[in-house]
């Protein structure tokens, strides 16, 4: 039986089409995936992301521990609430997960990990902590739900519905979060997301989620499913774990070199492997130049320097064209034309640098 989030009955009451997503019963859309996509690019939409897991790391050794456990350096987090995107690597440099970590205090960090990797991530962190920080408290927060509200009007509509959130977050900078008291309840409201639009990710007590979902819907925030979430994140050039990278892929071959801090003076899990192997492949975008098909994951890509593969592909509602993320030979240049094998055809595509669209507008033509 698939797992369910606390909002499962709310999705079904709205007539959502439900699918099995990594072992979770989740809404793929509520009628029109295209309309949901445009709602986020043009106005405000919300997603149930309660299948993802909040993990709180607390203890005197928390900062030193995370300096070693993560490929990005938590020392960059200077102010309470600031967020950092990072990979967590195996010793051979493969990506265990990509995640966001928030500084609450020097002895308290909040991490959000992917749903499918939660158990593996927590076990890995506890294994590392047992070796160097055995007193550390690593606590998955199954008592919390998460709702992502995204789009150019997302914050305004949340503020309209919840004035306490407005008072506490009006000055909140992007990629930061803050604890907010709402009707005697503690929420963590972060100005982060997975769509390329502004908005909030709200972590709140699970028993409050259904009421908050309904309140936001009444405030004009459109419920959206996983279908629109995928087209939005792909347009924004954002990786999906298990599809664009996994334990067998280095972050350097997944377009995530910017999340790996190789500054001298800090060791981290996987550092020696990352430094010793030059990437043979690169992670790029593709824009289909011909009609006759849609770019999809696992399609082969022929280039002048060898073969590559699409990792994620879709039809972009914002651009009105088919787009993809792909891993290609390192020698391929931005602007090159390559051939994608779509069923029995070879279709021309241009190599581009993601993102394809953000902040409500197309970035490529």
ChimeraX attribute file (.defattr): number of C-alpha atoms within 10 A of each C-alpha:
attribute: neighborCount
match mode: 1-to-1
recipient: residues
	/A:1	7
	/A:2	11
	/A:3	13
	/A:4	15
	/A:5	20
	/A:6	18
	/A:7	22
	/A:8	18
	/A:9	13
	/A:10	16
	/A:11	24
	/A:12	14
	/A:13	8
	/A:14	11
	/A:15	13
	/A:16	20
	/A:17	15
	/A:18	18
	/A:19	15
	/A:20	14
	/A:21	16
	/A:22	14
	/A:23	14
	/A:24	18
	/A:25	18
	/A:26	26
	/A:27	23
	/A:28	22
	/A:29	24
	/A:30	21
	/A:31	14
	/A:32	13
	/A:33	19
	/A:34	15
	/A:35	16
	/A:36	26
	/A:37	28
	/A:38	18
	/A:39	23
	/A:40	31
	/A:41	26
	/A:42	18
	/A:43	20
	/A:44	28
	/A:45	30
	/A:46	26
	/A:47	21
	/A:48	25
	/A:49	21
	/A:50	23
	/A:51	24
	/A:52	19
	/A:53	25
	/A:54	25
	/A:55	21
	/A:56	18
	/A:57	24
	/A:58	20
	/A:59	18
	/A:60	14
	/A:61	19
	/A:62	21
	/A:63	22
	/A:64	16
	/A:65	20
	/A:66	22
	/A:67	17
	/A:68	20
	/A:69	23
	/A:70	28
	/A:71	29
	/A:72	23
	/A:73	24
	/A:74	25
	/A:75	13
	/A:76	11
	/A:77	18
	/A:78	12
	/A:79	13
	/A:80	16
	/A:81	24
	/A:82	22
	/A:83	26
	/A:84	20
	/A:85	21
	/A:86	23
	/A:87	22
	/A:88	28
	/A:89	26
	/A:90	21
	/A:91	15
	/A:92	16
	/A:93	24
	/A:94	21
	/A:95	23
	/A:96	23
	/A:97	24
	/A:98	24
	/A:99	16
	/A:100	17
	/A:101	25
	/A:102	25
	/A:103	26
	/A:104	21
	/A:105	17
	/A:106	18
	/A:107	15
	/A:108	19
	/A:109	23
	/A:110	24
	/A:111	19
	/A:112	19
	/A:113	22
	/A:114	20
	/A:115	19
	/A:116	18
	/A:117	18
	/A:118	19
	/A:119	13
	/A:120	12
	/A:121	18
	/A:122	17
	/A:123	13
	/A:124	16
	/A:125	17
	/A:126	17
	/A:127	13
	/A:128	17
	/A:129	20
	/A:130	12
	/A:131	8
	/A:132	13
	/A:133	17
	/A:134	13
	/A:135	13
	/A:136	18
	/A:137	18
	/A:138	19
	/A:139	14
	/A:140	19
	/A:141	15
	/A:142	14
	/A:143	11
	/A:144	21
	/A:145	25
	/A:146	26
	/A:147	20
	/A:148	24
	/A:149	31
	/A:150	30
	/A:151	28
	/A:152	19
	/A:153	21
	/A:154	26
	/A:155	21
	/A:156	16
	/A:157	23
	/A:158	23
	/A:159	18
	/A:160	15
	/A:161	18
	/A:162	17
	/A:163	12
	/A:164	15
	/A:165	21
	/A:166	18
	/A:167	11
	/A:168	16
	/A:169	21
	/A:170	11
	/A:171	8
	/A:172	16
	/A:173	13
	/A:174	15
	/A:175	18
	/A:176	21
	/A:177	25
	/A:178	21
	/A:179	18
	/A:180	20
	/A:181	13
	/A:182	14
	/A:183	8
	/A:184	7
	/A:185	10
	/A:186	13
	/A:187	18
	/A:188	20
	/A:189	25
	/A:190	25
	/A:191	23
	/A:192	23
	/A:193	18
	/A:194	20
	/A:195	28
	/A:196	25
	/A:197	27
	/A:198	24
	/A:199	29
	/A:200	26
	/A:201	22
	/A:202	25
	/A:203	22
	/A:204	23
	/A:205	17
	/A:206	17
	/A:207	13
	/A:208	14
	/A:209	23
	/A:210	16
	/A:211	12
	/A:212	16
	/A:213	21
	/A:214	13
	/A:215	15
	/A:216	22
	/A:217	16
	/A:218	12
	/A:219	16
	/A:220	17
	/A:221	25
	/A:222	24
	/A:223	24
	/A:224	29
	/A:225	27
	/A:226	21
	/A:227	17
	/A:228	25
	/A:229	21
	/A:230	21
	/A:231	23
	/A:232	27
	/A:233	21
	/A:234	28
	/A:235	28
	/A:236	21
	/A:237	23
	/A:238	19
	/A:239	20
	/A:240	18
	/A:241	18
	/A:242	17
	/A:243	12
	/A:244	20
	/A:245	23
	/A:246	18
	/A:247	17
	/A:248	13
	/A:249	16
	/A:250	26
	/A:251	28
	/A:252	21
	/A:253	21
	/A:254	22
	/A:255	22
	/A:256	18
	/A:257	17
	/A:258	12
	/A:259	19
	/A:260	21
	/A:261	17
	/A:262	17
	/A:263	9
	/A:264	6
	/A:265	5
	/A:266	12
	/A:267	17
	/A:268	22
	/A:269	19
	/A:270	21
	/A:271	21
	/A:272	13
	/A:273	15
	/A:274	22
	/A:275	11
	/A:276	9
	/A:277	11
	/A:278	11
	/A:279	15
	/A:280	12
	/A:281	19
	/A:282	19
	/A:283	23
	/A:284	24
	/A:285	26
	/A:286	28
	/A:287	26
	/A:288	24
	/A:289	16
	/A:290	13
	/A:291	10
	/A:292	11
	/A:293	16
	/A:294	19
	/A:295	25
	/A:296	21
	/A:297	16
	/A:298	15
	/A:299	18
	/A:300	20
	/A:301	23
	/A:302	19
	/A:303	17
	/A:304	12
	/A:305	11
	/A:306	12
	/A:307	15
	/A:308	22
	/A:309	20
	/A:310	25
	/A:311	23
	/A:312	23
	/A:313	24
	/A:314	18
	/A:315	19
	/A:316	22
	/A:317	19
	/A:318	20
	/A:319	17
	/A:320	10
	/A:321	17
	/A:322	21
	/A:323	29
	/A:324	28
	/A:325	32
	/A:326	28
	/A:327	24
	/A:328	27
	/A:329	21
	/A:330	17
	/A:331	13
	/A:332	18
	/A:333	15
	/A:334	13
	/A:335	12
	/A:336	13
	/A:337	21
	/A:338	23
	/A:339	19
	/A:340	26
	/A:341	17
	/A:342	16
	/A:343	11
	/A:344	6
	/A:345	11
	/A:346	17
	/A:347	21
	/A:348	19
	/A:349	23
	/A:350	18
	/A:351	22
	/A:352	20
	/A:353	17
	/A:354	22
	/A:355	19
	/A:356	26
	/A:357	23
	/A:358	19
	/A:359	16
	/A:360	18
	/A:361	14
	/A:362	17
	/A:363	15
	/A:364	12
	/A:365	8
